[in-house]
Amino acid sequence: MATTKHTAHAHTSEPFWLVDEHHLHLYPEPTKEHISLMRIAGASLAMGVIRNLLRHSNAHRRTRLADRVTDPTLWPFSPTQVNGLRAALYFLRRYGDDLLQAERDK
């Protein structure tokens, strides 16, 4: 019986901001700038996702308070979760501002 030997390795996809510097094949200065811009984009993306989660939760809470039939896929966050997400937004914003300032100062 013949068997096939599969030599290809499966690679998991990585988010764009986690790319290893050594895989960029750029000169040192463009690589540093590229990494910096990926970090700014990653922080911005994370902030957008958290904002949308908070909006979604708030919309569900308003719908529930109005006694309207709600979509079963909607869910509100607890007050502790809302405060935690707001804190995450605050620190991501500070981190993003620091990254932008560092990029401007170059």
Residue pairs with C-beta under 8 A, 6 or more apart in sequence:
15 42
16 38
16 41
16 42
17 38
17 39
17 41
17 42
17 45
19 38
21 31
21 35
24 31
24 34
24 35
26 34
33 103
33 106
36 99
36 102
36 103
37 103
39 99
40 96
40 99
40 100
40 103
43 92
43 95
43 96
43 99
44 96
46 88
46 92
47 89
47 92
47 93
47 96
50 85
50 88
50 89
50 92
51 89
53 77
53 85
54 77
54 82
54 85
54 86
54 89
56 74
57 75
57 76
57 77
57 82
58 76
59 74
60 70
60 74
60 75
60 76
61 76
63 70
63 74
64 70
64 76
77 85
